[in-house]
Amino acid sequence: MRQPASSARAAASSAPGNVGDVRKANLARVLSVIAGTGDAGRLSRADIAQRSQLTKASVSSLVADLLVAGLAIEIGVHRDGERGRPSVGLVLNPARCVMGMEINVDYIAAGLVDLSGKLLAHEIRPRTNHRSNSGEVLAALGELSRNLQEAAQSQGLAILGGALAVPGLVDEEQFTVLQAPNLGWEGQDLDVAALLPEPKTRFRLFNEANASALAQQQLMEAQDRDFLFVSGEVGIGGGLIIDAELFVGPQGHAGELGHVVIAPDGKACSCGGRGCLETVAGQEAILAAANLGAVADSESRQERIGRLYQALETGAEPAVGAVAEAGKSLGIAVASAMRLYNVSTVVFGGHFAALEQWLRPAMEASLQVHAPSIAAQARLLCSPLGQTGALVGAARSVVGDLLEAPHQLVG
């Protein structure tokens, strides 16, 4: 397994460097201390010096840089004790944010996330993106982005960077979607500059499930350092967190649960294979098995999903059977994943979370049949993030990059 990023960073920070490198590291240390207070309160310069183990003079100089860069602000006054003059508190600047965006099969979305990781605003627009030209999709997303940029400006918010999540394998460095079967894209270069011109810091490209896993990580207990996030939409994605770090593997394919083969002689899959989990438990597969084809050319998938829930609420077949079969197949795939990755916690998002009450019984029974020795230790959770998970996770990653390297904005 590759060295965890946290270990790599620790190794790098312990290596000798020049004065500039030391100042960059100390700048990040001070900002980390400020960020670490969360909603608990504000810290004085003396508090920061104590927690960072830097001198008060150094902290004052570093804080001055962070104030000029707009990453921190002074707020109110408080006393460090019963005696002494009041001190000014420091917090992350709530008027600085990052834009997260998502392209999925049936919608595009964008949102603003502040430096504390809070989602300030978001908008989701239905749009049929399957087999749409990538340029047209990015143009529509660019329009949505501009609307949010204008809203941010009117509220005094400055957007520092951005991120985009898509349901497929990506080359982040080249901003290329290598393969996104459910979009019908392969080898698509994305003009991300059209989405957020001249960001002050970086713009990143993510696999949708990986981004959702990173967002979910913020909601997990401290002991949950290892878990598999399973994203259910038209396709099925997976994001793997190992030792509190996203693990994607050498080529970025790790966690792709949707293309685990559960039926060697099963149906053809959009990936080019046969018998993948997605052919039974993906949205379209469940709707087809429930005999919920479109009643009119104008009927959207979301309207068909609405009819599925109505049928499930009344206990109607074949809808109940279709979801149960999906749960059974999901249990088989989860059993394999738990053994392969040595994780006991699996978190389900997207339509899997929405279908929990009908899906869980069959899934748990299947897990008990196929992995009885580990079924008792399995923690099967459902994510509350809904459709915001991918854009929030992607944006928070850029925020994390910025907090670790604030010198990017310190001129």
Phi, psi and omega in degrees: 000144181293158178294130178303145183301325181297322179291321179296319179294319181297320179296319181293320184289336181275349180285148179295149179208178180279179184299322179298318179295319179297318180294320178300316180295319180290327176298315178295324180296315180296315179296324178296320178296316179298315181294329185292345179285338181056227180269006186289335181157201182235155181243142173276170176298325178294319177300316182295319179299318180295315184285328181271348182062034174250162179289156179298324179295317179296316181298317180300318180293317181292319178298322178302319178295318180294326178292317179296321180287347179081015181274336178226159177223156174272141182215128174057190174222152173209162180264140177283343180192192180292330182247170178093163183283153179299149178243154180275136178274156180235135177220165173298145181289114181288353180263014175244138184208174177233144178263125173256141181225157178217139168247122173234181187295320186251001183200165167237154183210155176209151180203163180249131181237127182279180186291346176269357180092005181278136177281115184274321183198151175203159178218136178241128179241124174299137178197132177278107184257352180299122180062017172281150175298133183299326178297321179293320180295316179294328177295317179294319179291325177298322178295317178298319178299317181296324177298317179291324177299318179293320178296320179297316181298320180293336180261006179077022179265136176254126180269120186268332183195184183207170179205150180229134177246136179226154182275071180184179178280137186229155168251101187297321184295324182263359184053051182239134170272109184289315181202122175224082187305322183283348170265343185078025182253142174210126180061041182265118175278130184256131177273079185289342178298334179286343181274323181209088184298134172049060175296147181288337174232204191278164172241134185236152178245133184230153162288138186301316181292322177297317179297319179295322178298320179293323177293318180296326181304326180293342183261353186277157174291158184302327182282349181274069181275348181227123174198160176250126175261127181247115183263123180248112172228220173300316172259181179234123179243168178217139175237130188249121176253118179237126181052044176066016178234143175293126178247119183246349182083169185302326182247009176082016185262354185300140177088004183285072185294329183298339182246023167285131183280121178247347180216091186308330179256021184280197186287156175292143182251158180297340180283351183101350178269196182216139175078021179289158177306322182301332182287350179243323188248359175289161181307308184295324179295318179294316180298320179295316181293334179272006181058040180248058173289164181297131178277347177206155181301333183275352184285127181276166176297323179297324176292324177292322177295323175301319178293327177298314180296322177299317179294320180294321180298328180266000179072026185280142171266153006271011183298314181299318179294323180296317180289323177297320178294322176297318178296319178299312180294322178297321177298321178297313181295319180295320178302316179295317182295319181297321178289317185291317184264352180059046175243150179247351180250127177232129181247131183252133179237181178065219185289343175295320178293320181293330182266012191309312187296334179263336184273320190300314183304314180292323180293315180294320178296320179294318179297321179295323179289316189268342178213061184299332183286340181242355183299323182293331180271352185291134173247108181254110185245158175244136183279140176271004190286335180060219184279359180268349188304312185293314182290325178292315180298319179295315180294319180297329178294321177292322175300316179299319177300318183292319180293332179276341181220063182293347180298342178302329182255000179262108185279000000 
